[in-house]
Amino acid sequence: MRQLFLKIFKPIHGFLRYNFVIASLLFCILFLPDFIIKFFVQTHVVFEPLYALEFFGFLILLSFCGRTMIVGVTVLFGLMELINLCYMAYFGQSISASELNNIILEHRDTFDPAYLRQTWFVPLTIFLFYGMGLFLFWNASQKSVRFRFMFVVVFYLMAHKPLHALRETKGIWYFQPGPTRSSINNSINVFSYYFFQYLPKGMQTSEISYQPYEVVETAPTADNVLVIFGESLAASHMPFYGYQRATFPQLAALLQERDLLTPPHIYTFRTGSFIGHLNSNLDTFVL
């Protein structure tokens, strides 16, 4: 019985080692770029053993497919990682579906010299790893085991997250990138949500229309100037702008006693509080 078992399965085991080599090659070219770019830019990506094990199982199944299928899936992952890693190199965080939508709509900014100067090493890393990996794969694939209909299983596994995005069975936070996740993990989530939510709905960047205004410079009359910043505070919840409740009784009493100019907003081109305050035109918003 033992001899019969070895006679049947030993040749299979000998051939399967090439499938293991192919899966290992694909695993390296997909996960190593995350840690290579750490030499150039600070990121928070960490190795996820459970996700890596699951993805390696998927690559084992992919290794049983034909060459065209394997190359096509690898190139698809490579393009997603190229976009995501370039964004990480420039902004220090993984790209989201909304930012991906903005980049595609405003693709001319991608070729801005300042952007290319800070992301030049990403395409080089991707092309180097993927080029070497596909070259070695082409040689190893000649002796690998192939199953005719394995591509059906691979397509089913690859459609898992896109179907969640299409059916909206998971919320948008399910597809948001995580700062410590691998770029391939974030890329699959983000691109799935983009192609099945943003793209079909034709979402555009938000266009805000501003009312025309005029800035008039006047000589200061006050000896002391008090500037109050309310970060994330809505003017509609303040009593001196028409709110019913007395949410700021002391400040409201002070404003009633004196004739003070109280603009409800400070406009800035930055969302960060510290930088936003420095860059806003404070001379036109004197209390």
C-alpha positions in Angstrom: 0.0 0.0 0.0 2.8 2.4 0.9 4.6 1.6 -2.4 1.4 2.3 -4.3 0.9 5.6 -2.5 4.5 6.7 -3.3 4.2 5.5 -6.9 1.1 7.7 -7.4 2.0 10.8 -5.4 5.7 11.1 -5.6 5.7 12.3 -9.2 3.0 14.9 -8.3 5.1 16.1 -5.4 8.1 16.5 -7.7 6.1 18.7 -10.1 4.3 20.6 -7.4 7.5 22.1 -6.1 7.6 24.3 -9.2 4.1 25.6 -8.3 5.4 26.4 -4.9 8.4 28.2 -6.5 6.0 30.2 -8.7 3.8 31.1 -5.7 6.9 32.2 -3.7 8.1 34.4 -6.5 4.8 36.1 -6.9 4.5 36.5 -3.1 7.9 38.3 -3.0 7.3 40.7 -5.9 3.9 41.6 -4.4 5.0 42.2 -0.7 8.6 43.2 -0.8 8.1 46.7 -2.5 6.3 47.8 0.7 9.5 47.4 2.7 11.9 48.6 0.0 10.3 52.1 -0.1 10.8 52.4 3.7 14.4 53.2 2.8 13.1 56.3 1.0 10.0 57.4 2.9 8.5 56.8 6.3 5.6 54.4 6.2 3.7 52.4 8.9 3.3 49.2 6.9 3.8 46.1 9.0 3.9 42.4 7.9 0.5 40.7 8.5 1.1 37.0 8.9 -2.6 35.9 8.6 -3.2 38.0 5.5 0.1 36.9 4.0 -0.8 33.2 4.6 -4.2 33.7 3.0 -2.7 35.5 0.0 0.0 32.8 -0.4 -2.8 30.2 -0.6 -4.4 32.2 -3.4 -1.1 32.4 -5.2 -0.7 28.6 -4.9 -4.1 28.2 -6.7 -3.1 30.9 -9.2 0.1 28.8 -10.0 -2.1 26.0 -11.4 -3.5 28.4 -14.1 -1.9 29.0 -17.5 0.9 31.5 -18.2 -1.4 34.1 -19.7 -3.7 34.1 -16.6 -0.8 34.3 -14.2 0.9 37.2 -16.1 -2.4 39.1 -16.5 -3.2 38.9 -12.7 0.4 39.8 -11.8 0.4 42.9 -14.1 -3.0 44.0 -12.7 -1.7 43.8 -9.2 1.5 45.6 -10.3 -0.5 48.6 -11.8 -2.5 48.9 -8.6 0.6 48.8 -6.4 2.3 51.3 -8.7 -0.4 53.9 -8.2 -0.8 53.2 -4.5 3.0 53.2 -3.7 3.5 56.4 -5.6 0.8 58.0 -3.6 2.4 56.7 -0.4 5.8 58.0 -1.3 4.4 61.5 -1.9 1.7 61.8 0.9 3.0 59.2 3.4 -0.3 57.3 3.5 -2.2 54.8 1.3 -4.5 56.1 -1.3 -8.3 56.1 -0.8 -11.1 55.5 -3.3 -12.0 59.2 -3.3 -8.4 60.3 -3.8 -8.0 57.7 -6.6 -11.0 59.3 -8.2 -9.5 62.8 -8.0 -6.2 61.6 -9.4 -7.8 60.0 -12.4 -9.9 63.1 -13.0 -6.9 65.4 -12.6 -4.3 63.1 -14.0 -2.1 66.0 -15.3 -0.9 66.5 -11.7 0.6 63.0 -11.8 3.2 64.2 -14.2 4.1 67.3 -12.2 7.9 67.5 -11.8 7.6 68.0 -8.0 5.5 64.8 -7.8 7.9 62.8 -10.0 11.0 64.0 -8.0 9.6 62.4 -4.9 8.2 59.2 -6.4 10.9 58.3 -9.0 12.1 55.2 -7.0 8.6 53.6 -6.9 8.3 52.8 -10.6 12.0 51.7 -10.6 11.3 49.3 -7.7 8.1 47.9 -9.2 9.6 47.4 -12.7 12.7 45.7 -11.2 10.8 43.3 -8.9 8.0 42.5 -11.3 10.4 42.2 -14.3 12.8 39.8 -12.5 9.9 37.9 -11.0 8.1 37.3 -14.3 11.4 36.3 -16.0 12.0 33.6 -13.3 8.4 32.6 -13.4 8.5 32.0 -17.2 11.3 29.5 -16.7 9.7 27.7 -13.7 6.2 27.6 -15.3 7.4 25.1 -17.9 7.5 22.3 -15.4 4.6 23.4 -13.1 1.3 21.5 -12.7 -1.7 23.0 -14.4 -5.4 22.4 -13.9 -7.6 23.4 -16.8 -10.5 25.0 -14.9 -8.5 26.5 -12.0 -9.0 29.9 -13.5 -12.7 29.7 -12.5 -11.7 29.3 -8.8 -9.2 32.2 -9.1 -11.8 34.5 -10.8 -14.2 33.6 -8.0 -11.7 34.5 -5.3 -10.7 37.7 -7.0 -14.4 38.8 -7.4 -15.0 38.5 -3.6 -14.3 42.1 -2.7 -15.6 43.7 -5.9 -18.9 41.9 -5.3 -19.1 43.3 -1.8 -18.5 46.8 -3.3 -21.1 46.3 -6.0 -23.8 45.0 -3.8 -22.9 47.4 -1.0 -23.1 44.5 1.6 -20.1 46.2 3.4 -19.9 49.8 4.3 -17.4 52.2 2.9 -15.1 51.8 5.9 -14.6 48.2 4.9 -12.8 49.5 1.8 -10.8 52.3 3.5 -7.0 51.9 3.5 -5.3 51.0 6.8 -2.0 52.7 7.7 -0.4 49.4 8.7 -1.8 47.1 6.0 0.3 46.0 3.0 -0.1 48.0 -0.2 -1.6 45.1 -2.1 -4.2 44.7 0.6 -5.2 48.4 0.5 -5.0 48.4 -3.3 -7.5 45.6 -3.7 -9.9 47.3 -1.3 -9.6 50.7 -2.8 -9.7 49.7 -6.5 -12.7 47.4 -5.8 -14.7 50.3 -4.3 -13.6 52.7 -7.0 -14.5 50.6 -10.0 -17.8 49.4 -8.6 -19.0 52.5 -6.8 -17.3 55.7 -8.0 -16.8 54.8 -11.7 -20.4 53.7 -12.4 -21.9 56.7 -10.7 -19.6 59.1 -12.5 -18.5 60.9 -9.3 -16.7 64.2 -9.9 -14.6 66.3 -7.7 -16.7 68.7 -5.6 -17.0 72.2 -7.1 -17.7 74.9 -4.5 -19.1 78.2 -5.6 -18.1 81.1 -3.6 -19.9 84.4 -3.3 -17.9 87.4 -4.6 -16.4 89.5 -1.8 -14.3 92.6 -1.4 -11.6 93.2 1.2 -11.5 96.7 2.5 -8.5 97.8 4.6 -9.3 100.0 7.5 -7.1 101.6 10.1 -7.2 99.7 13.5 -9.0 101.5 16.3 -8.7 98.9 19.1 -5.8 98.9 21.5 -6.1 95.1 22.1 -7.1 92.5 19.5 -8.6 89.2 20.6 -8.7 86.4 18.0 -10.8 83.3 18.8 -10.4 80.1 16.8 -13.1 77.5 17.1 -11.7 74.4 15.3 -14.5 72.1 14.0 -17.0 74.6 15.6 -20.1 75.5 13.6 -21.3 79.1 13.7 -24.9 77.7 13.4 -24.5 76.5 17.0 -23.4 79.8 18.5 -26.1 82.1 20.1 -24.7 85.3 18.6 -25.2 83.9 15.1 -28.8 83.0 15.7 -28.7 79.7 17.6 -31.5 79.3 20.1 -29.6 77.8 23.0 -27.1 79.7 25.2 -24.1 77.7 24.4 -21.6 80.6 24.9 -23.2 82.8 27.6 -20.1 84.7 28.7 -18.9 85.4 25.2 -22.4 86.4 24.0 -22.6 88.9 27.0 -19.2 90.3 26.0 -20.3 90.8 22.5 -23.5 92.6 23.6 -21.5 95.1 25.7 -19.0 96.1 23.0 -19.2 96.9 19.4 -17.1 94.1 18.0 -16.6 92.7 14.5 -17.4 89.0 14.7 -16.9 87.1 11.4 -18.2 83.5 11.7 -15.5 81.9 9.6 -11.9 81.9 8.7 -11.2 80.8 5.2 -7.9 78.9 4.4 -6.6 76.6 1.7 -5.3 74.1 4.3 -7.2 71.8 6.5 -4.5 71.5 9.2 -5.3 73.8 12.0 -1.8 75.2 12.7 -0.8 75.7 9.1 -4.3 76.9 8.2 -4.3 79.6 10.8 -0.8 80.8 9.7 -1.9 81.1 6.1 -5.2 82.7 6.6 -5.6 86.5 6.2 -6.1 87.4 9.8 -6.0 91.2 9.2 -9.6 91.0 7.8 -10.9 89.1 10.7 -10.2 91.3 13.7 -12.6 91.0 16.7 
